[in-house]
Amino acid sequence: PFLVTGSSETSVPMMPPWNGRLFAEYNLQTTFRLGVASRWAAKQHRTDQFEEPTDGYVLFDAYLQYQRSAFGGFHTITLTTENLLDAEYRNHLSRIKSVMPEPGRNIKLLYRVFF
């Protein structure tokens, strides 16, 4: 996208590149869920005056979730691994992307109770 002002043409500042997420989930019985996902972003080379271009990236994530109704609530325990391949990438909208990339492999354990 470009911003036209008079006869000069400049890029719109802080415009994110095309990006998306694709995922698949499989339910094992009624208590377990297994999922894989892919997150991607295209490169962004149409930058404004004080911005730097960024490369595109593709990341892979996976999760395993246990869910059960008990003790008057709905309990879930989720183990998630983000950026499975430990790829180095930079988010175009990050203000510190020239200094520090986004996090590498990330493992999370989450327990939630819905009541």
All heavy atoms as an XYZ file, in Angstrom:
945
protein
N       0.823     -1.194      0.000
C       0.000      0.000      0.000
C       0.862      1.250      0.000
O       1.853      1.316      0.705
C      -0.804     -0.108      1.270
C      -0.718     -1.548      1.667
C       0.529     -2.078      1.082
N       0.447      2.170     -0.783
C       1.188      3.416     -0.876
C       0.278      4.578     -0.534
O      -0.924      4.535     -0.772
C       1.742      3.615     -2.291
C       2.863      2.687     -2.612
C       2.634      1.519     -3.293
C       4.153      2.978     -2.203
C       3.657      0.658     -3.588
C       5.192      2.135     -2.489
C       4.949      0.970     -3.190
N       0.851      5.604      0.020
C       0.139      6.819      0.348
C       0.558      7.856     -0.680
O       1.745      8.119     -0.857
C       0.521      7.279      1.761
C      -0.129      8.528      2.298
C      -1.629      8.329      2.407
C       0.440      8.855      3.662
N      -0.397      8.406     -1.397
C      -0.079      9.381     -2.431
C      -0.346     10.770     -1.885
O      -1.456     11.086     -1.474
C      -0.916      9.122     -3.705
C      -0.608     10.165     -4.752
C      -0.676      7.728     -4.223
N       0.681     11.581     -1.848
C       0.550     12.963     -1.384
C       1.107     13.872     -2.472
O       2.309     13.897     -2.702
C       1.323     13.187     -0.066
O       2.683     12.816     -0.261
C       0.739     12.350      1.055
N       0.248     14.571     -3.122
C       0.692     15.429     -4.218
C       1.208     14.563     -5.350
O       0.537     13.692     -5.845
N       2.457     14.792     -5.740
C       3.036     14.019     -6.828
C       4.032     12.971     -6.327
O       4.562     12.219     -7.107
C       3.740     14.962     -7.811
O       4.792     15.622     -7.127
N       4.287     12.925     -4.989
C       5.244     11.937     -4.484
C       4.504     10.717     -3.931
O       3.374     10.807     -3.502
C       6.126     12.556     -3.392
O       5.336     12.879     -2.276
N       5.168      9.578     -3.929
C       4.584      8.333     -3.482
C       5.419      7.785     -2.332
O       6.609      7.593     -2.473
C       4.595      7.335     -4.646
C       3.370      6.516     -4.752
C       3.449      5.597     -5.961
O       4.345      4.755     -6.013
O       2.591      5.752     -6.844
N       4.813      7.550     -1.153
C       5.529      6.964     -0.026
C       4.716      5.799      0.517
O       3.500      5.756      0.360
C       5.752      7.994      1.106
O       4.482      8.453      1.559
C       6.578      9.174      0.634
N       5.400      4.863      1.178
C       4.712      3.707      1.759
C       3.992      4.099      3.031
O       4.384      5.019      3.730
C       5.726      2.611      2.082
O       6.282      2.108      0.904
N       2.938      3.362      3.350
C       2.200      3.564      4.588
C       3.067      3.021      5.732
O       3.565      1.900      5.649
C       0.846      2.833      4.546
C       0.127      2.950      5.875
C      -0.007      3.379      3.421
N       3.268      3.784      6.800
C       4.123      3.308      7.893
C       3.503      2.154      8.673
O       2.291      2.050      8.797
C       4.300      4.540      8.782
C       3.186      5.451      8.437
C       2.791      5.144      7.022
N       4.372      1.265      9.184
C       3.994      0.147     10.052
C       2.917     -0.754      9.429
O       2.014     -1.216     10.103
C       3.538      0.650     11.424
C       4.600      1.415     12.185
S       6.091      0.462     12.508
C       5.510     -0.691     13.727
N       3.044     -1.028      8.154
C       2.100     -1.905      7.460
C       2.590     -3.346      7.577
O       3.696     -3.660      7.134
C       1.988     -1.512      5.993
C       1.009     -2.369      5.246
S      -0.638     -2.241      5.913
C      -1.403     -1.271      4.676
N       1.811     -4.240      8.205
C       2.271     -5.624      8.349
C       2.270     -6.354      7.018
O       1.470     -6.044      6.128
C       1.242     -6.234      9.301
C       0.025     -5.411      9.124
C       0.505     -4.020      8.789
N       3.153     -7.339      6.857
C       3.132     -8.133      5.626
C       1.974     -9.127      5.662
O       1.342     -9.338      6.693
C       4.476     -8.863      5.682
C       4.765     -8.989      7.133
C       4.207     -7.746      7.766
N       1.709     -9.768      4.523
C       0.708    -10.829      4.486
C       1.141    -11.908      5.457
O       2.313    -12.283      5.519
C       0.605    -11.425      3.083
C      -0.082    -10.524      2.119
C       0.516     -9.735      1.178
C      -1.482    -10.299      1.998
N      -0.434     -9.046      0.477
C      -1.671     -9.374      0.966
C      -2.597    -10.800      2.660
C      -2.919     -8.931      0.580
C      -3.851    -10.357      2.271
C      -3.994     -9.440      1.249
N       0.200    -12.432      6.234
C       0.529    -13.476      7.197
C      -0.683    -14.353      7.431
O      -1.798    -14.007      7.057
C       1.044    -12.871      8.510
C       0.002    -12.019      9.192
O      -0.960    -12.533      9.750
N       0.182    -10.706      9.158
N      -0.449    -15.494      8.056
C      -1.555    -16.393      8.317
C      -1.153    -17.546      9.209
O      -0.004    -17.679      9.620
N      -2.128    -18.404      9.480
C      -1.931    -19.572     10.339
C      -2.785    -20.711      9.787
O      -3.946    -20.511      9.426
C      -2.355    -19.244     11.764
C      -2.143    -20.360     12.739
C      -2.421    -19.867     14.168
N      -2.088    -20.886     15.123
C      -2.973    -21.669     15.731
N      -4.261    -21.515     15.496
N      -2.582    -22.580     16.581
N      -2.198    -21.885      9.726
C      -2.899    -23.072      9.269
C      -2.713    -24.139     10.339
O      -1.589    -24.349     10.810
C      -2.308    -23.548      7.937
C      -2.920    -24.785      7.303
C      -4.364    -24.528      6.904
C      -2.105    -25.211      6.105
N      -3.802    -24.787     10.764
C      -3.655    -25.788     11.816
C      -4.570    -26.982     11.586
O      -5.561    -26.895     10.864
C      -3.894    -25.193     13.201
C      -5.320    -24.833     13.483
C      -6.148    -25.723     14.141
C      -5.834    -23.605     13.107
C      -7.470    -25.403     14.412
C      -7.147    -23.267     13.364
C      -7.966    -24.172     14.021
N      -4.178    -28.085     12.230
C      -4.983    -29.305     12.198
C      -5.045    -29.847     13.620
O      -4.066    -29.766     14.366
C      -4.351    -30.335     11.267
N      -6.207    -30.395     13.979
C      -6.399    -30.899     15.332
C      -7.040    -32.278     15.261
O      -7.907    -32.521     14.427
C      -7.293    -29.933     16.108
C      -7.481    -30.305     17.554
C      -8.302    -29.270     18.289
O      -9.538    -29.418     18.288
O      -7.711    -28.335     18.832
N      -6.605    -33.149     16.152
C      -7.148    -34.495     16.224
C      -7.582    -34.759     17.650
O      -6.810    -34.532     18.593
C      -6.091    -35.521     15.787
C      -6.589    -36.932     15.796
C      -7.507    -37.372     14.848
C      -6.141    -37.831     16.751
C      -7.968    -38.680     14.855
C      -6.601    -39.140     16.762
C      -7.514    -39.555     15.813
O      -7.977    -40.839     15.823
N      -8.829    -35.217     17.828
C      -9.350    -35.547     19.154
C      -9.127    -37.030     19.421
O      -9.645    -37.883     18.701
C     -10.842    -35.222     19.254
C     -11.099    -33.745     19.224
O     -10.296    -32.965     19.721
N     -12.203    -33.351     18.636
N      -8.370    -37.324     20.460
C      -8.125    -38.699     20.887
C      -9.118    -39.009     22.003
O      -9.006    -38.442     23.083
C      -6.697    -38.861     21.405
C      -5.585    -38.435     20.450
C      -4.275    -38.300     21.179
C      -5.472    -39.461     19.344
N     -10.077    -39.865     21.755
C     -11.168    -40.153     22.670
C     -11.914    -38.842     22.953
O     -12.124    -38.053     22.064
C     -10.653    -40.816     23.930
C      -9.913    -42.118     23.649
C      -9.127    -42.606     24.828
O      -9.116    -41.995     25.882
N      -8.464    -43.721     24.643
N     -12.294    -38.600     24.175
C     -12.975    -37.345     24.502
C     -12.142    -36.483     25.441
O     -12.533    -35.378     25.773
C     -14.336    -37.619     25.169
O     -14.112    -38.385     26.356
C     -15.259    -38.364     24.235
N     -10.991    -36.986     25.862
C     -10.213    -36.248     26.864
C      -8.926    -35.639     26.336
O      -8.379    -34.738     26.952
C      -9.861    -37.164     28.060
O      -9.167    -38.310     27.571
C     -11.104    -37.600     28.792
N      -8.409    -36.108     25.203
C      -7.146    -35.588     24.684
C      -7.337    -34.931     23.323
O      -8.135    -35.390     22.511
C      -6.120    -36.721     24.524
C      -5.558    -37.209     25.819
C      -6.071    -38.338     26.424
C      -4.512    -36.532     26.430
C      -5.550    -38.805     27.618
C      -3.990    -36.982     27.624
C      -4.504    -38.120     28.221
N      -6.581    -33.878     23.098
C      -6.518    -33.216     21.790
C      -5.052    -33.068     21.417
O      -4.228    -32.706     22.251
C      -7.118    -31.816     21.840
C      -8.593    -31.775     21.913
C      -9.048    -30.347     21.890
N     -10.483    -30.296     21.803
C     -11.179    -29.192     21.758
N     -10.576    -28.023     21.805
N     -12.492    -29.237     21.675
N      -4.762    -33.324     20.161
C      -3.414    -33.172     19.632
C      -3.510    -32.234     18.441
O      -4.359    -32.427     17.569
C      -2.864    -34.537     19.208
C      -1.513    -34.567     18.537
C      -0.435    -34.092     19.523
C      -1.203    -35.969     18.047
N      -2.664    -31.219     18.395
C      -2.736    -30.261     17.299
C      -1.371    -29.845     16.803
O      -0.392    -29.846     17.547
N      -1.310    -29.516     15.529
C      -0.107    -28.952     14.914
C      -0.532    -27.703     14.154
O      -1.666    -27.607     13.672
C       0.599    -29.951     13.974
C       1.197    -31.103     14.761
C      -0.330    -30.470     12.908
N       0.383    -26.753     14.068
C       0.051    -25.501     13.385
C       1.275    -24.973     12.660
O       2.415    -25.281     13.019
C      -0.443    -24.468     14.388
N       1.028    -24.169     11.665
C       2.077    -23.474     10.936
C       1.690    -21.995     10.881
O       0.567    -21.660     10.508
C       2.198    -24.040      9.523
O       3.128    -23.284      8.782
N       2.613    -21.131     11.293
C       2.414    -19.684     11.191
C       3.408    -19.153     10.161
O       4.557    -19.600     10.110
C       2.695    -18.989     12.531
C       1.729    -19.376     13.618
C       2.074    -18.686     14.918
N       3.222    -19.339     15.531
C       4.154    -18.727     16.243
N       4.117    -17.429     16.424
N       5.149    -19.407     16.788
N       2.976    -18.208      9.352
C       3.860    -17.680      8.322
C       3.626    -16.192      8.119
O       2.579    -15.656      8.457
C       3.652    -18.421      7.005
C       2.251    -18.304      6.485
C       1.203    -19.116      6.775
C       1.726    -17.282      5.630
N       0.070    -18.670      6.148
C       0.366    -17.539      5.435
C       2.290    -16.170      5.003
C      -0.440    -16.747      4.644
C       1.475    -15.368      4.217
C       0.140    -15.666      4.036
N       4.623    -15.538      7.565
C       4.512    -14.139      7.148
C       5.389    -13.945      5.920
O       6.490    -14.506      5.840
C       4.934    -13.188      8.259
N       4.912    -13.168      4.988
C       5.687    -12.843      3.790
C       6.720    -11.772      4.130
O       6.627    -11.110      5.158
C       4.750    -12.349      2.687
N       7.691    -11.595      3.254
C       8.661    -10.531      3.491
C       7.987     -9.172      3.286
O       7.001     -9.061      2.553
C       9.864    -10.677      2.572
C       9.558    -10.467      1.104
C      10.803    -10.646      0.279
C      10.485    -10.445     -1.198
N      11.662    -10.555     -2.031
N       8.485     -8.181      3.950
C       7.954     -6.825      3.791
C       9.102     -5.921      3.359
O      10.031     -5.672      4.111
C       7.336     -6.323      5.098
C       6.761     -4.920      5.038
C       5.665     -4.755      4.014
O       5.930     -4.734      2.823
N       4.439     -4.615      4.476
N       9.056     -5.514      2.114
C      10.118     -4.650      1.590
C       9.602     -3.252      1.245
O      10.386     -2.376      0.926
C      10.771     -5.294      0.365
C       9.791     -5.526     -0.758
N       8.979     -6.636     -0.783
C       9.495     -4.802     -1.840
C       8.209     -6.574     -1.866
N       8.496     -5.468     -2.521
N       8.301     -3.056      1.332
C       7.726     -1.726      1.074
C       7.629     -1.001      2.414
O       6.649     -1.108      3.126
C       6.366     -1.870      0.402
C       6.512     -2.418     -1.001
C       5.262     -2.962     -1.579
N       4.129     -2.069     -1.549
C       3.014     -2.279     -2.216
N       2.903     -3.352     -2.960
N       2.012     -1.447     -2.137
N       8.680     -0.302      2.749
C       8.790      0.310      4.064
C       8.754      1.826      3.981
O       9.024      2.416      2.941
C      10.094     -0.116      4.750
O      11.187      0.267      3.925
C      10.115     -1.611      4.984
N       8.461      2.442      5.115
C       8.440      3.887      5.226
C       9.851      4.387      5.538
O      10.794      3.613      5.676
C       7.450      4.306      6.315
C       7.030      5.767      6.210
O       6.966      6.282      5.077
O       6.793      6.386      7.248
N       9.985      5.664      5.725
C      11.280      6.325      5.879
C      12.135      5.750      7.011
O      13.318      5.551      6.853
C      11.057      7.815      6.113
C      12.328      8.614      6.199
C      12.038     10.090      6.367
O      10.902     10.505      6.498
N      13.080     10.889      6.350
N      11.579      5.470      8.181
C      12.364      5.025      9.325
C      12.200      3.534      9.628
O      12.469      3.097     10.730
C      12.008      5.862     10.559
C      12.290      7.324     10.362
C      11.248      8.215     10.199
C      13.586      7.799     10.309
C      11.495      9.571     10.003
C      13.848      9.146     10.106
C      12.797     10.035      9.955
N      11.771      2.763      8.653
C      11.576      1.325      8.832
C      12.624      0.538      8.057
O      13.205      1.035      7.101
C      10.195      0.898      8.336
C       9.060      1.422      9.145
C       7.731      0.956      8.591
O       7.556      0.925      7.358
O       6.877      0.609      9.395
N      12.822     -0.714      8.497
C      13.721     -1.623      7.807
C      12.916     -2.765      7.214
O      11.930     -3.200      7.812
C      14.741     -2.201      8.787
C      15.654     -1.167      9.398
C      16.583     -1.790     10.425
O      16.658     -3.038     10.502
O      17.229     -1.030     11.137
N      13.308     -3.282      6.063
C      12.604     -4.438      5.502
C      12.828     -5.683      6.363
O      13.826     -5.775      7.081
C      13.226     -4.620      4.124
C      14.358     -3.694      4.023
C      14.370     -2.802      5.212
N      11.901     -6.634      6.301
C      12.044     -7.889      7.032
C      11.823     -9.059      6.084
O      11.069     -8.961      5.118
C      11.029     -7.988      8.186
O       9.724     -7.711      7.689
C      11.358     -7.026      9.300
N      12.501    -10.163      6.387
C      12.347    -11.392      5.607
C      11.075    -12.111      6.025
O      10.588    -11.935      7.135
C      13.539    -12.317      5.839
C      14.831    -11.759      5.258
O      14.757    -10.998      4.277
O      15.907    -12.090      5.791
N      10.587    -12.948      5.160
C       9.444    -13.790      5.493
C       9.886    -14.962      6.354
O      11.091    -15.231      6.497
N       8.915    -15.662      6.929
C       9.240    -16.819      7.762
C       8.078    -17.795      7.795
O       6.948    -17.456      7.495
C       9.610    -16.391      9.194
C       8.523    -15.646      9.925
C       7.497    -16.325     10.587
C       8.504    -14.256      9.950
C       6.507    -15.636     11.265
C       7.519    -13.561     10.625
C       6.524    -14.262     11.282
O       5.533    -13.578     11.945
N       8.401    -19.038      8.165
C       7.418    -20.091      8.400
C       7.815    -20.767      9.706
O       8.973    -21.161      9.878
C       7.402    -21.131      7.265
C       6.434    -22.257      7.589
C       7.046    -20.490      5.947
N       6.872    -20.888     10.634
C       7.112    -21.507     11.938
C       6.162    -22.676     12.133
O       5.064    -22.688     11.564
C       6.880    -20.487     13.059
C       7.662    -19.187     12.967
C       7.202    -18.244     14.061
C       9.140    -19.451     13.083
N       6.567    -23.630     12.973
C       5.731    -24.793     13.264
C       5.522    -24.915     14.767
O       6.471    -24.741     15.542
C       6.374    -26.064     12.706
C       6.536    -26.019     11.216
C       7.738    -25.667     10.648
C       5.465    -26.299     10.390
C       7.893    -25.602      9.274
C       5.590    -26.233      9.013
C       6.811    -25.884      8.455
N       4.296    -25.198     15.168
C       3.921    -25.338     16.575
C       3.191    -26.669     16.759
O       2.660    -27.226     15.802
C       2.973    -24.208     17.016
C       3.510    -22.820     16.725
O       4.734    -22.641     16.719
O       2.690    -21.908     16.508
N       3.147    -27.150     18.008
C       2.394    -28.369     18.330
C       1.873    -28.266     19.753
O       2.458    -27.575     20.586
C       3.281    -29.597     18.181
N       0.745    -28.944     20.019
C       0.222    -28.946     21.385
C      -0.508    -30.246     21.683
O      -0.994    -30.944     20.796
C      -0.686    -27.754     21.649
C      -1.974    -27.750     20.881
C      -3.121    -28.334     21.398
C      -2.050    -27.151     19.636
C      -4.302    -28.327     20.693
C      -3.235    -27.146     18.927
C      -4.352    -27.734     19.457
O      -5.519    -27.741     18.749
N      -0.553    -30.575     22.970
C      -1.297    -31.703     23.489
C      -2.130    -31.182     24.647
O      -1.601    -30.484     25.522
C      -0.356    -32.804     23.970
C      -1.006    -34.026     24.619
C      -1.890    -34.772     23.613
C       0.051    -34.946     25.185
N      -3.424    -31.479     24.651
C      -4.320    -30.960     25.685
C      -5.118    -32.096     26.309
O      -5.640    -32.968     25.615
C      -5.277    -29.935     25.085
C      -6.193    -29.296     26.104
C      -7.102    -28.277     25.452
O      -8.007    -28.633     24.718
N      -6.835    -27.011     25.715
N      -5.198    -32.073     27.632
C      -6.023    -33.004     28.398
C      -7.165    -32.190     28.988
O      -6.943    -31.120     29.561
C      -5.200    -33.647     29.516
C      -6.014    -34.489     30.462
C      -6.448    -35.758     30.096
C      -6.353    -34.024     31.715
C      -7.202    -36.543     30.955
C      -7.100    -34.796     32.591
C      -7.527    -36.054     32.203
O      -8.268    -36.816     33.051
N      -8.397    -32.692     28.863
C      -9.556    -31.970     29.388
C     -10.488    -32.934     30.103
O     -10.656    -34.067     29.671
C     -10.282    -31.229     28.278
C     -10.678    -32.087     27.110
C     -11.126    -31.262     25.935
O     -10.864    -30.074     25.840
N     -11.831    -31.902     25.022
N     -11.064    -32.433     31.201
C     -11.944    -33.292     31.995
C     -12.858    -32.445     32.876
O     -12.439    -31.424     33.414
C     -11.103    -34.203     32.867
C     -11.928    -35.142     33.683
C     -11.084    -36.074     34.449
N     -11.967    -36.864     35.297
C     -11.665    -38.009     35.784
N     -10.499    -38.536     35.525
N     -12.510    -38.659     36.542
N     -14.087    -32.894     33.030
C     -15.020    -32.279     33.979
C     -14.872    -32.995     35.317
O     -14.986    -34.222     35.379
C     -16.457    -32.409     33.499
O     -16.665    -31.643     32.349
N     -14.620    -32.226     36.369
C     -14.467    -32.807     37.704
C     -14.584    -31.716     38.746
O     -14.229    -30.551     38.489
C     -13.119    -33.509     37.834
N     -15.068    -32.072     39.930
C     -15.143    -31.155     41.066
C     -15.896    -29.860     40.734
O     -15.515    -28.782     41.152
C     -13.749    -30.834     41.610
C     -12.922    -32.052     41.895
C     -11.826    -32.360     41.107
C     -13.266    -32.904     42.942
C     -11.065    -33.486     41.363
C     -12.502    -34.037     43.200
C     -11.399    -34.326     42.412
N     -16.941    -29.961     39.937
C     -17.771    -28.811     39.609
C     -17.164    -27.850     38.604
O     -17.633    -26.729     38.442
N     -16.123    -28.270     37.894
C     -15.496    -27.389     36.900
C     -14.993    -28.180     35.711
O     -14.985    -29.412     35.706
N     -14.566    -27.470     34.683
C     -13.997    -28.076     33.487
C     -12.509    -27.754     33.511
O     -12.108    -26.583     33.471
C     -14.670    -27.511     32.229
C     -14.237    -28.173     30.972
C     -14.626    -29.475     30.678
C     -13.432    -27.502     30.078
C     -14.217    -30.086     29.513
C     -13.024    -28.103     28.909
C     -13.418    -29.400     28.625
N     -11.663    -28.774     33.609
C     -10.222    -28.599     33.775
C      -9.508    -28.912     32.462
O      -9.832    -29.893     31.789
C      -9.702    -29.550     34.858
C     -10.398    -29.388     36.170
N      -9.837    -28.694     37.201
C     -11.612    -29.808     36.607
C     -10.660    -28.712     38.235
N     -11.755    -29.372     37.893
N      -8.513    -28.099     32.121
C      -7.671    -28.384     30.957
C      -6.208    -28.213     31.354
O      -5.845    -27.291     32.092
C      -7.974    -27.461     29.758
O      -7.661    -26.123     30.096
C      -9.413    -27.564     29.316
N      -5.394    -29.103     30.850
C      -3.941    -29.002     30.975
C      -3.398    -29.049     29.556
O      -3.676    -29.996     28.805
C      -3.357    -30.153     31.804
C      -3.949    -30.136     33.216
C      -1.836    -30.048     31.855
C      -3.577    -31.337     34.050
N      -2.646    -28.033     29.163
C      -2.150    -27.935     27.798
C      -0.636    -27.801     27.791
O      -0.080    -26.945     28.482
C      -2.763    -26.711     27.078
O      -4.189    -26.752     27.201
C      -2.380    -26.684     25.608
N       0.027    -28.637     27.011
C       1.466    -28.551     26.785
C       1.663    -28.087     25.351
O       1.220    -28.757     24.415
C       2.138    -29.907     27.012
C       3.637    -29.955     26.767
C       4.377    -29.045     27.758
C       4.154    -31.376     26.855
N       2.304    -26.933     25.182
C       2.478    -26.330     23.864
C       3.950    -26.099     23.580
O       4.691    -25.649     24.461
C       1.754    -24.967     23.795
O       0.386    -25.144     24.138
C       1.851    -24.350     22.419
N       4.357    -26.398     22.366
C       5.703    -26.049     21.910
C       5.541    -25.149     20.698
O       4.949    -25.545     19.697
C       6.520    -27.299     21.528
O       6.564    -28.170     22.642
C       7.934    -26.906     21.142
N       6.069    -23.930     20.796
C       6.020    -22.973     19.689
C       7.396    -22.888     19.051
O       8.412    -23.021     19.739
C       5.599    -21.592     20.201
C       4.191    -21.582     20.761
C       3.833    -20.242     21.385
O       4.740    -19.540     21.872
O       2.636    -19.925     21.394
N       7.433    -22.643     17.752
C       8.674    -22.534     16.997
C       9.508    -23.808     17.191
O      10.649    -23.760     17.646
C       9.447    -21.279     17.404
C      10.554    -20.934     16.432
O      10.776    -21.618     15.441
N      11.262    -19.857     16.733
N       8.931    -24.936     16.831
C       9.559    -26.247     17.025
C      10.974    -26.339     16.455
O      11.841    -26.976     17.045
C       8.708    -27.335     16.367
C       7.526    -27.847     17.156
C       6.637    -28.696     16.269
C       7.986    -28.641     18.351
N      11.215    -25.731     15.323
C      12.518    -25.841     14.665
C      13.502    -24.771     15.125
O      14.593    -24.667     14.581
C      12.342    -25.792     13.149
C      11.427    -26.872     12.574
C      11.273    -26.708     11.080
C      11.921    -28.254     12.940
N      13.115    -23.964     16.127
C      13.974    -22.927     16.689
C      14.486    -21.959     15.615
O      15.654    -21.590     15.592
C      15.140    -23.566     17.448
C      15.776    -22.612     18.439
O      15.100    -21.658     18.856
O      16.950    -22.821     18.803
N      13.589    -21.547     14.726
C      13.960    -20.634     13.640
C      14.123    -19.208     14.161
O      13.407    -18.774     15.057
C      12.880    -20.656     12.559
N      15.082    -18.501     13.607
C      15.244    -17.085     13.956
C      14.400    -16.267     12.978
O      14.531    -16.415     11.758
C      16.700    -16.657     13.851
C      16.908    -15.221     14.286
C      18.371    -14.822     14.308
O      19.155    -15.486     15.010
O      18.716    -13.850     13.607
N      13.546    -15.412     13.525
C      12.692    -14.591     12.672
C      12.446    -13.251     13.348
O      12.651    -13.096     14.541
C      11.364    -15.295     12.358
C      10.436    -15.451     13.538
C       9.334    -14.612     13.689
C      10.643    -16.425     14.510
C       8.475    -14.755     14.764
C       9.785    -16.568     15.580
C       8.706    -15.738     15.704
O       7.858    -15.867     16.764
N      12.015    -12.295     12.561
C      11.762    -10.948     13.069
C      10.371    -10.500     12.640
O       9.999    -10.633     11.493
C      12.817     -9.984     12.556
C      14.190    -10.374     13.103
C      15.305     -9.547     12.530
N      16.584    -10.131     12.862
C      17.265     -9.876     13.967
N      16.801     -9.031     14.856
N      18.437    -10.445     14.197
N       9.618    -10.001     13.611
C       8.275     -9.487     13.369
C       8.405     -8.077     12.799
O       9.047     -7.216     13.399
C       7.500     -9.473     14.691
C       6.085     -8.984     14.532
O       5.709     -8.423     13.501
N       5.296     -9.191     15.551
N       7.800     -7.839     11.662
C       7.952     -6.532     11.015
C       7.460     -5.384     11.890
O       8.002     -4.281     11.834
C       7.224     -6.506      9.672
C       7.402     -5.207      8.943
N       8.598     -4.871      8.360
C       6.563     -4.170      8.741
C       8.490     -3.658      7.827
N       7.254     -3.218      8.035
N       6.437     -5.606     12.710
C       5.881     -4.525     13.530
C       6.618     -4.327     14.853
O       6.298     -3.401     15.601
C       4.403     -4.773     13.791
C       3.527     -4.791     12.541
C       2.081     -5.038     12.929
C       3.666     -3.511     11.759
N       7.619     -5.154     15.153
C       8.376     -5.004     16.390
C       9.270     -3.767     16.313
O       9.970     -3.538     15.331
C       9.247     -6.241     16.626
O      10.121     -6.027     17.702
N       9.259     -2.974     17.358
C      10.106     -1.774     17.397
C      11.573     -2.109     17.648
O      12.437     -1.278     17.420
C       9.610     -0.830     18.489
C       8.186     -0.383     18.264
C       8.153      1.055     17.920
N       6.785      1.510     17.802
C       6.394      2.301     16.844
N       7.236      2.717     15.945
N       5.148      2.690     16.778
N      11.859     -3.319     18.139
C      13.242     -3.686     18.433
C      13.755     -4.798     17.514
O      14.723     -5.480     17.823
C      13.393     -4.108     19.914
C      12.507     -5.309     20.215
C      13.106     -2.952     20.841
C      12.781     -5.934     21.565
N      13.133     -4.968     16.358
C      13.498     -6.074     15.472
C      14.939     -5.987     14.964
O      15.552     -6.999     14.694
C      12.536     -6.165     14.298
C      12.633     -5.015     13.321
C      11.668     -5.196     12.168
C      11.686     -3.982     11.298
N      10.480     -3.217     11.362
N      15.506     -4.794     14.862
C      16.890     -4.678     14.389
C      17.885     -5.067     15.471
O      19.028     -5.390     15.191
C      17.167     -3.256     13.904
O      17.010     -2.341     14.970
N      17.457     -5.080     16.738
C      18.329     -5.406     17.860
C      18.137     -6.849     18.311
O      19.098     -7.548     18.636
C      18.038     -4.458     19.051
C      18.907     -4.796     20.236
C      18.205     -3.019     18.641
N      16.883     -7.303     18.342
C      16.584     -8.620     18.901
C      15.506     -9.326     18.078
O      14.448     -8.754     17.830
C      16.095     -8.462     20.338
C      15.773     -9.754     21.027
S      15.158     -9.510     22.699
C      16.602     -8.852     23.491
N      15.768    -10.608     17.695
C      14.731    -11.364     16.988
C      13.635    -11.806     17.956
O      13.739    -11.630     19.166
C      15.494    -12.563     16.429
C      16.641    -12.735     17.349
C      16.998    -11.347     17.841
N      12.593    -12.407     17.420
C      11.514    -12.963     18.230
C      12.032    -14.199     18.981
O      13.076    -14.738     18.635
C      10.329    -13.339     17.340
C       9.657    -12.151     16.683
C       9.012    -11.215     17.683
O       8.261    -11.688     18.542
O       9.262    -10.002     17.592
N      11.300    -14.658     20.002
C      11.776    -15.810     20.789
C      11.969    -17.062     19.940
O      11.252    -17.286     18.976
C      10.659    -16.039     21.805
C       9.899    -14.781     21.850
C      10.046    -14.127     20.518
N      12.935    -17.880     20.345
C      13.172    -19.165     19.695
C      12.162    -20.184     20.180
O      11.020    -19.848     20.499
N      12.603    -21.441     20.297
C      11.700    -22.498     20.759
C      11.140    -22.126     22.131
O      11.855    -21.661     23.004
C      12.451    -23.819     20.848
C      11.558    -24.990     21.159
C      12.300    -26.319     21.132
N      12.906    -26.548     19.833
C      14.225    -26.638     19.635
N      15.063    -26.514     20.631
N      14.688    -26.844     18.428
N       9.854    -22.324     22.309
C       9.167    -21.918     23.522
C       8.254    -23.066     23.954
O       7.430    -23.533     23.178
C       8.349    -20.657     23.218
C       7.721    -20.058     24.428
O       8.016    -20.439     25.551
N       6.831    -19.116     24.208
N       8.414    -23.521     25.202
C       7.588    -24.604     25.722
C       6.758    -24.062     26.873
O       7.296    -23.430     27.787
C       8.457    -25.790     26.178
C       9.252    -26.335     24.992
C       7.591    -26.886     26.793
C      10.260    -27.382     25.355
N       5.430    -24.294     26.813
C       4.517    -23.777     27.835
C       3.656    -24.902     28.389
O       3.230    -25.781     27.647
C       3.585    -22.718     27.249
C       4.275    -21.495     26.710
C       3.288    -20.418     26.344
C       2.715    -20.627     24.983
N       1.897    -19.495     24.519
N       3.404    -24.824     29.686
C       2.468    -25.725     30.346
C       1.405    -24.850     30.996
O       1.737    -23.975     31.800
C       3.176    -26.584     31.390
C       2.295    -27.591     32.135
C       1.709    -28.611     31.172
C       3.105    -28.281     33.223
N       0.145    -25.067     30.641
C      -0.949    -24.221     31.103
C      -2.037    -25.077     31.745
O      -2.477    -26.072     31.163
C      -1.539    -23.443     29.921
C      -2.765    -22.593     30.180
C      -2.445    -21.452     31.127
C      -3.318    -22.070     28.877
N      -2.460    -24.687     32.938
C      -3.573    -25.351     33.630
C      -4.687    -24.333     33.791
O      -4.459    -23.234     34.312
C      -3.126    -25.880     35.000
C      -4.266    -26.422     35.826
C      -4.932    -27.574     35.444
C      -4.683    -25.766     36.983
C      -5.985    -28.072     36.196
C      -5.719    -26.260     37.736
C      -6.372    -27.403     37.342
O      -7.422    -27.890     38.081
N      -5.902    -24.670     33.328
C      -7.052    -23.779     33.443
C      -8.234    -24.514     34.018
O      -8.426    -25.696     33.751
C      -7.458    -23.204     32.079
C      -6.443    -22.283     31.482
C      -6.975    -21.573     30.280
N      -7.200    -22.476     29.164
C      -7.558    -22.074     27.969
N      -7.761    -20.798     27.711
N      -7.737    -22.937     26.993
N      -9.036    -23.791     34.814
C     -10.267    -24.323     35.352
C     -11.392    -23.383     34.968
O     -11.304    -22.166     35.224
C     -10.222    -24.438     36.898
C     -11.538    -24.987     37.420
C      -9.062    -25.306     37.342
N     -12.428    -23.897     34.351
C     -13.614    -23.132     33.997
C     -14.731    -23.568     34.930
O     -15.024    -24.751     35.042
C     -14.031    -23.381     32.550
C     -12.978    -23.025     31.548
C     -12.092    -23.997     31.071
C     -12.854    -21.738     31.087
C     -11.131    -23.697     30.143
C     -11.885    -21.407     30.169
C     -11.023    -22.388     29.692
N     -15.347    -22.632     35.614
C     -16.452    -22.977     36.516
C     -17.571    -21.988     36.403
O     -17.480    -20.986     35.790
C     -15.975    -23.097     37.963
C     -15.213    -21.920     38.457
C     -15.858    -20.890     39.116
C     -13.838    -21.839     38.267
C     -15.135    -19.803     39.587
C     -13.128    -20.759     38.736
C     -13.776    -19.738     39.396
